[in-house]
Amino acid sequence: MSGPYVIRGSVSLPEAELMWRFSRSSGPGGQHVNTSDSQVELRFDLAATEALPPVWKERALERLAARLVNGVVSVRASEHRSQWRNRETAAVRLASLLAEATAPPPRPRRPTRIPRGINERRLRQKKQRSDTKRGRSGDGWQ
């Protein structure tokens, strides 16, 4: 494994709290796929972890509520033929999922007013277009 997986800033996934499970994977690999456990399932107990700041933990529990099973979030990877690369993929995927879930909410949008000149120009163009179309009707031709 290539070191700690940073969620954001100085907070990273603690290696001791990661639970790995391996199973046989479908997909490419030929006969090799029948003998090796290359599919990876990575589980992280979000409800019990002390690695995340309390505010982040609360935010993540709220945002990932649909994905959690008893407070545990799981990620599965089976794209690659080797278990090692699938482990890397699963850990990176979990770190990015937690980074997204713990991100602060966006700033509220400050509503802006439309400048009067722009609104007047829009209304003037609408009136001009209306007059053009009214002039095409056959009312005044006889």
Secondary structure, DSSP 8 states (H G I E B T S, - for coil): --S--EEETTEE--GGGEEEEEE---SS-GGGGGT---EEEEEEETTT-SSS-HHHHHHHHHHTTTT-BTTEEEEEE-SSSSHHHHHHHHHHHHHHHHHHHHS------------HHHHHHHHHHHHHHHHHHHHTSSGGG-
